[in-house]
Structures are given as structure tokens and as C-alpha cells.
Amino acid sequence: MSSDTAAPSSEVPPSDAAEAPSAGRVPRQEPAPRPTGPPAPAPPQSGLMWTVITAVAAVLFCAAIVFGATRLFIGDTSGDLTDTPERTVSAFLGALLDDRDAESAAAWLCTDKADRDLGSAVAAMAEAADRGFEWGEVAETGRTVGAATVTAEIGIDGGASPATWAFTLVAEEGDPQWLICGIAAG
């Protein structure tokens, strides 16, 4: 027999063996192609972010201006306002008529009247020590910028009906703010 007529063999020729995948081997993969164009532009959100930040800053600035102007023109109303013209008259009458303390009473007089000696008034009241003084119904009757008028009922215990006294007050720097500048018996 000739070699031409040979029986087919079960062997695979060596050139075909390289092309057949073997068990357990992964075929080789090529890397993805790289982009060759310019980089993509940044998202438009960064411009929007700066717009929002600028708008918020502008609103906060305006709020600060309004708050500052309010405190400047209206004044600080957050504190307790305890000094009133009525309080000043009550404290003056308490020091002068109840306590008979000329120095304490003089502290409630305005700068023009503060040097006034109330000692003689206290001495006169001491002579009438058996009959005390009554005072009450302290009420503010009028107010303008920096000035106020207050009335009080003052009388003698067991005496005739009390008389209405009028006190003129002015607002000054310091504590107390309201000080008595004038007293008129009514």
C-alpha cells in the first residue's frame, strides 16, 4: 500500500493545534482604544454654584444692613425698660416723704436742681412727725421727646383731701434716665 492511501489518522496536524482553544485557557483580549480628541468640557454646574453663592451673600448682606439700621434708628428694645417717669417720681416721693432722706431724694433731681438742699424740707417734715404724709396715684399725664409730666396725689394723714402735685421731668444721660426738674403743687 501506498502512503497515499493511508487510513485517516485521528491525529490533528500541528498547524491546526494552535488554533483550537485548550481547556482552561482564556483567549487574549486587546485593550480598548484611547480617545484622541480634546477632553470633555466641565459641567455647567460650577457657574450655577457661584451664582447661588453670590445671591445668598447679597441677601445676607441686605439683612445685616436692615438689622443694623433698625437698631440704630429705633434703638435697642431687647433690654428691659425699667426707668420711667412714674418710677422716678415714686422713688423721689418715697425717699423724701417716707424715708425722709434728703440725699437720696436729691439723686432724683435734674442737674440744674441737684444742688438744691432738701434738708430744710426734711426738717419741716420732722416737726410734723406725729402726722405722716400720704402719697399715691402716680400717673404720667404727658410726654414729648425728652420730657414728661407726672402727677401724684399728696396729702397729710387725717388731714383734708390730698392735693394733686405736678412733676416736670427731663430725660438725661445716665442712670436714672428720668430726672425731676420742676414741682408744682396743685
Residue frames relative to the residue before (quaternion, step in Angstrom):
aa qw qx qy qz dx dy dz
M 1.0000 0.0000 0.0000 0.0000 0.00 0.00 0.00
S 0.4188 -0.7283 0.4991 0.2121 3.29 -1.03 0.68
S 0.6166 -0.5705 0.4047 0.3613 3.41 -1.23 0.40
D 0.5759 0.5805 -0.3891 0.4243 3.54 1.22 -0.27
T 0.7460 0.4026 -0.2226 0.4815 3.44 0.95 -0.67
A 0.2918 0.7856 -0.5019 0.2140 3.49 1.08 0.38
A 0.5598 -0.6187 0.4405 0.3315 3.48 -1.11 0.65
P 0.5508 -0.6186 0.4271 0.3625 3.49 -0.97 0.64
S 0.2893 -0.7682 0.5484 0.1594 3.51 -0.90 0.90
S 0.4995 -0.6745 0.4618 0.2870 3.48 -1.15 0.47
E 0.5067 0.6485 -0.4233 0.3789 3.52 1.20 0.02
V 0.3659 -0.6996 0.5711 0.2247 3.48 -1.12 0.66
P 0.4975 -0.6535 0.4637 0.3324 3.53 -0.90 0.83
P 0.6248 -0.5889 0.3644 0.3606 3.58 -1.10 0.71
S 0.6357 0.5281 -0.3612 0.4319 3.68 0.89 -0.55
D 0.6732 0.4863 -0.2967 0.4714 3.57 1.07 -0.66
A 0.5731 0.6132 -0.3784 0.3903 3.63 1.12 -0.49
A 0.6433 0.5337 -0.3319 0.4373 3.62 1.01 -0.68
E 0.6889 0.4863 -0.2846 0.4560 3.56 1.06 -0.65
A 0.6387 0.5231 -0.3412 0.4495 3.63 1.06 -0.46
P 0.4042 -0.7137 0.5072 0.2646 3.59 -0.78 0.92
S 0.3153 -0.7444 0.5551 0.1958 3.49 -0.99 0.79
A 0.6006 -0.5755 0.4117 0.3723 3.51 -1.13 0.51
G 0.8008 0.2801 -0.2240 0.4797 3.60 -0.96 0.96
R 0.6472 0.4807 -0.3387 0.4851 3.64 1.16 0.00
V 0.2954 -0.7367 0.5848 0.1674 3.57 -1.05 0.86
P 0.4618 -0.6783 0.4783 0.3127 3.54 -0.86 0.82
R 0.5412 -0.6344 0.4568 0.3098 3.56 -1.09 0.70
Q 0.1946 -0.7839 0.5828 0.0893 3.56 -1.00 0.98
E 0.4148 -0.6979 0.5336 0.2369 3.51 -1.13 0.72
P 0.5045 -0.6394 0.4693 0.3412 3.69 -1.01 0.66
A 0.5808 -0.5871 0.4373 0.3560 3.53 -1.23 0.61
P 0.5276 -0.6353 0.4471 0.3436 3.58 -1.03 0.64
R 0.4356 -0.6931 0.5144 0.2554 3.58 -1.07 0.80
P 0.4932 -0.6408 0.4821 0.3371 3.58 -1.10 0.71
T 0.2692 -0.7906 0.5351 0.1272 3.54 -0.96 0.83
G 0.5780 0.6040 -0.3762 0.3995 3.65 1.22 -0.09
P 0.6828 -0.4511 0.3520 0.4542 3.63 -1.30 -0.03
P 0.6030 -0.5699 0.3917 0.3977 3.63 -1.16 0.47
A 0.5961 -0.5773 0.4236 0.3631 3.54 -1.20 0.60
P 0.5197 -0.6415 0.4513 0.3388 3.65 -1.00 0.73
A 0.5881 -0.5718 0.4371 0.3691 3.59 -1.25 0.57
P 0.5679 -0.5958 0.4274 0.3739 3.58 -1.07 0.64
P 0.5600 -0.6469 0.4066 0.3203 3.61 -1.05 0.68
Q 0.4464 0.7187 -0.4428 0.2968 3.65 1.21 -0.01
S 0.5952 0.5788 -0.3904 0.3980 3.63 1.00 -0.58
G 0.6411 0.5018 -0.3219 0.4833 3.63 1.01 -0.68
L 0.6385 0.5186 -0.3108 0.4761 3.57 1.04 -0.77
M 0.6288 0.5421 -0.3303 0.4489 3.57 1.01 -0.82
W 0.6796 0.4785 -0.2939 0.4721 3.62 0.89 -0.87
T 0.6105 0.5397 -0.3491 0.4628 3.59 1.07 -0.61
V 0.6627 0.4940 -0.2980 0.4774 3.58 0.94 -0.89
I 0.6511 0.5097 -0.3211 0.4616 3.61 0.92 -0.85
T 0.6566 0.5051 -0.3086 0.4675 3.60 0.95 -0.84
A 0.6583 0.5058 -0.3143 0.4605 3.61 0.94 -0.83
V 0.6498 0.5047 -0.3168 0.4719 3.61 0.96 -0.83
A 0.6474 0.5112 -0.3193 0.4665 3.60 0.95 -0.83
A 0.6489 0.5158 -0.3187 0.4596 3.60 0.98 -0.79
V 0.6511 0.5030 -0.3151 0.4731 3.60 0.97 -0.81
L 0.6588 0.4982 -0.3127 0.4691 3.62 0.93 -0.83
F 0.6299 0.5286 -0.3281 0.4649 3.58 1.02 -0.77
C 0.6606 0.4958 -0.3036 0.4750 3.61 0.91 -0.88
A 0.6412 0.5153 -0.3282 0.4643 3.61 0.97 -0.79
A 0.6457 0.5104 -0.3222 0.4677 3.60 0.99 -0.77
I 0.6342 0.5225 -0.3298 0.4648 3.60 0.99 -0.77
V 0.6677 0.4934 -0.3020 0.4684 3.60 0.88 -0.94
F 0.6563 0.5088 -0.3127 0.4610 3.61 0.90 -0.89
G 0.6690 0.4985 -0.2959 0.4651 3.59 0.91 -0.88
A 0.6622 0.4981 -0.3064 0.4686 3.58 0.93 -0.85
T 0.6268 0.5371 -0.3329 0.4560 3.58 1.01 -0.76
R 0.6836 0.4699 -0.2880 0.4784 3.58 0.89 -0.89
L 0.6506 0.5282 -0.3180 0.4434 3.59 1.05 -0.71
F 0.7774 0.3724 -0.1866 0.4713 3.56 0.80 -1.02
I 0.7309 0.3865 -0.2373 0.5099 3.59 1.01 -0.67
G 0.4408 -0.6871 0.4637 0.3443 3.57 1.06 -0.64
D 0.5874 -0.5720 0.4436 0.3619 3.48 -1.32 0.26
T 0.0678 -0.8219 0.5656 0.0009 3.55 -0.41 1.23
S 0.4685 0.6952 -0.4438 0.3168 3.55 1.23 0.15
G 0.6414 0.5267 -0.3266 0.4522 3.58 1.14 -0.56
D 0.5443 -0.5939 0.4715 0.3589 3.52 -1.26 0.37
L 0.2488 -0.7519 0.5937 0.1425 3.54 -0.87 0.98
T 0.0037 -0.8275 0.5602 -0.0372 3.54 -0.26 1.26
D 0.6473 0.5088 -0.3286 0.4628 3.59 1.17 -0.38
T 0.0962 0.7790 -0.6067 0.1260 3.54 -0.53 1.24
P 0.6384 -0.5146 0.3830 0.4254 3.61 -1.17 0.31
E 0.6368 0.5331 -0.3322 0.4471 3.61 1.01 -0.76
R 0.6346 0.5260 -0.3221 0.4656 3.58 1.02 -0.82
T 0.6425 0.5278 -0.3229 0.4520 3.58 0.97 -0.84
V 0.6751 0.4784 -0.3002 0.4746 3.61 0.86 -0.91
S 0.6441 0.5172 -0.3283 0.4581 3.60 0.94 -0.81
A 0.6678 0.4913 -0.3052 0.4685 3.60 0.94 -0.86
F 0.6324 0.5282 -0.3250 0.4642 3.59 1.02 -0.81
L 0.6920 0.4675 -0.2823 0.4721 3.60 0.82 -0.97
G 0.6305 0.5305 -0.3342 0.4577 3.59 1.03 -0.72
A 0.6805 0.4748 -0.2922 0.4755 3.58 0.94 -0.87
L 0.7254 0.4502 -0.2522 0.4556 3.58 0.89 -0.92
L 0.7986 0.3341 -0.1655 0.4725 3.62 0.70 -1.05
D 0.7291 0.4100 -0.2504 0.4874 3.61 0.94 -0.80
D 0.7847 0.3325 -0.1649 0.4964 3.57 0.72 -1.10
R 0.2017 -0.8035 0.5182 0.2123 3.58 1.24 -0.56
D 0.3900 0.6864 -0.4849 0.3763 3.52 0.93 1.12
A 0.3054 -0.7987 0.4938 0.1581 3.57 -0.17 1.32
E 0.6565 0.5208 -0.3243 0.4388 3.62 0.94 -0.81
S 0.6633 0.4893 -0.3081 0.4751 3.60 0.93 -0.84
A 0.6503 0.5080 -0.3217 0.4643 3.58 1.00 -0.78
A 0.6448 0.5309 -0.3243 0.4441 3.61 1.00 -0.78
A 0.5782 0.5927 -0.3795 0.4127 3.63 1.12 -0.48
W 0.6869 0.4731 -0.2763 0.4774 3.61 1.21 -0.42
L 0.5647 0.5888 -0.3879 0.4290 3.60 1.28 0.13
C 0.5545 -0.6186 0.4399 0.3411 3.58 -1.12 0.67
T 0.7347 -0.4505 0.2820 0.4216 3.55 -1.28 0.36
D 0.6620 0.5147 -0.3129 0.4461 3.61 0.95 -0.81
K 0.7676 0.3594 -0.1793 0.4995 3.60 1.06 -0.68
A 0.4735 0.7216 -0.4215 0.2782 3.61 1.24 -0.30
D 0.6725 0.4950 -0.3123 0.4529 3.60 1.08 -0.56
R 0.4485 0.6910 -0.4482 0.3470 3.58 1.29 -0.02
D 0.3524 -0.7365 0.5412 0.2009 3.56 -0.91 0.93
L 0.1700 -0.8006 0.5704 0.0698 3.56 -0.58 1.17
G 0.3771 0.7565 -0.4609 0.2704 3.56 1.30 0.07
S 0.6542 0.5106 -0.3254 0.4532 3.60 0.98 -0.79
A 0.6306 0.5172 -0.3361 0.4710 3.59 1.03 -0.68
V 0.6517 0.4953 -0.3166 0.4793 3.59 1.00 -0.80
A 0.6347 0.5253 -0.3298 0.4609 3.62 1.02 -0.76
A 0.6449 0.5087 -0.3205 0.4718 3.58 1.01 -0.78
M 0.6508 0.4994 -0.3179 0.4753 3.57 1.01 -0.69
A 0.6113 0.5581 -0.3545 0.4350 3.59 1.07 -0.67
E 0.6157 0.5420 -0.3446 0.4565 3.61 1.10 -0.66
A 0.7225 0.3740 -0.2227 0.5371 3.55 1.10 -0.67
A 0.1990 0.8375 -0.4901 0.1373 3.58 1.17 0.59
D 0.6191 0.5479 -0.3642 0.4288 3.57 1.07 -0.57
R 0.7332 0.2679 -0.1928 0.5945 3.57 1.19 -0.44
G 0.2588 -0.7959 0.5333 0.1233 3.57 -0.57 1.15
F 0.4792 -0.6470 0.5123 0.2989 3.51 -1.32 0.20
E 0.2034 -0.7391 0.6299 0.1253 3.52 -1.18 0.69
W 0.0803 0.7736 -0.6279 0.0300 3.54 -1.03 0.67
G 0.1924 0.7706 -0.5888 0.1500 3.53 -1.16 0.61
E 0.7472 0.4051 -0.3089 0.4269 3.52 -1.38 -0.25
V 0.1673 0.7782 -0.5746 0.1906 3.56 0.78 1.07
A 0.1191 0.8040 -0.5678 0.1304 3.57 -0.66 1.13
E 0.4191 -0.6774 0.5461 0.2593 3.54 -1.05 0.80
T 0.1694 -0.8203 0.5419 0.0691 3.57 -0.78 1.03
G 0.8115 -0.0347 0.0150 0.5831 3.59 1.17 -0.26
R 0.0063 -0.7924 0.6100 -0.0028 3.53 -1.21 0.56
T 0.0491 -0.7341 0.6762 0.0378 3.51 -1.17 0.79
V 0.7018 -0.4182 0.3169 0.4818 3.57 -1.24 -0.08
G 0.8605 0.0864 -0.0978 0.4925 3.56 -0.59 1.16
A 0.7589 0.2796 -0.1945 0.5550 3.63 1.21 0.08
A 0.0178 -0.7910 0.6116 -0.0025 3.55 -1.18 0.60
T 0.2258 -0.7328 0.6241 0.1499 3.52 -1.32 0.44
V 0.0447 -0.7879 0.6135 -0.0276 3.55 -0.92 1.03
T 0.1752 -0.7661 0.6072 0.1173 3.57 -1.08 0.74
A 0.0446 -0.7737 0.6316 0.0236 3.55 -1.26 0.54
E 0.3855 -0.6907 0.5654 0.2338 3.54 -1.17 0.69
I 0.0165 0.7977 -0.5998 0.0603 3.59 -0.64 1.17
G 0.1181 0.7928 -0.5877 0.1100 3.54 -0.89 0.98
I 0.4802 -0.6269 0.5252 0.3171 3.54 -1.37 0.02
D 0.5592 -0.6084 0.4442 0.3462 3.55 -1.00 0.86
G 0.8419 0.1375 -0.1290 0.5056 3.55 -0.86 1.00
G 0.5705 0.5977 -0.3855 0.4107 3.59 1.22 0.06
A 0.7613 -0.3178 0.2804 0.4908 3.50 -1.30 -0.40
S 0.7203 -0.4160 0.3090 0.4612 3.54 -1.30 0.04
P 0.5662 -0.6272 0.4084 0.3452 3.59 -1.03 0.72
A 0.3876 -0.6999 0.5549 0.2282 3.53 -1.23 0.59
T 0.4155 -0.6825 0.5399 0.2647 3.55 -1.19 0.57
W 0.1437 -0.7796 0.6077 0.0468 3.54 -0.73 1.11
A 0.2319 -0.7630 0.5898 0.1272 3.56 -1.07 0.78
F 0.1476 -0.7790 0.6080 0.0416 3.55 -0.94 1.01
T 0.1971 -0.7534 0.6171 0.1128 3.55 -0.96 0.94
L 0.0778 -0.8152 0.5740 -0.0043 3.56 -0.75 1.09
V 0.1575 -0.7491 0.6331 0.1155 3.53 -1.28 0.49
A 0.4118 -0.6760 0.5520 0.2621 3.53 -1.24 0.55
E 0.0098 -0.7904 0.6116 -0.0342 3.56 -0.82 1.03
E 0.6053 -0.5290 0.4367 0.4037 3.54 -1.29 0.29
G 0.6821 0.4870 -0.3620 0.4081 3.55 -1.07 0.69
D 0.4383 -0.6568 0.5461 0.2799 3.48 -1.38 -0.18
P 0.4894 -0.2546 -0.8081 0.2065 1.71 -1.24 2.11
Q 0.5399 -0.6345 0.4538 0.3161 3.51 -1.20 0.58
W 0.7489 0.3390 -0.1924 0.5359 3.60 0.90 -0.92
L 0.0146 -0.8024 0.5950 -0.0443 3.55 -0.81 1.09
I 0.4717 -0.6860 0.4854 0.2669 3.57 -1.08 0.78
C 0.1003 -0.8044 0.5850 0.0268 3.58 -0.86 1.03
G 0.8175 0.0938 -0.0558 0.5656 3.58 1.14 -0.27
I 0.0759 -0.7739 0.6282 0.0263 3.57 -1.08 0.78
A 0.0260 0.7908 -0.6102 0.0391 3.58 -0.86 0.97
A 0.3403 -0.7277 0.5614 0.1989 3.55 -0.85 1.02
G 0.2358 -0.8151 0.5193 0.1016 3.53 -0.89 0.92
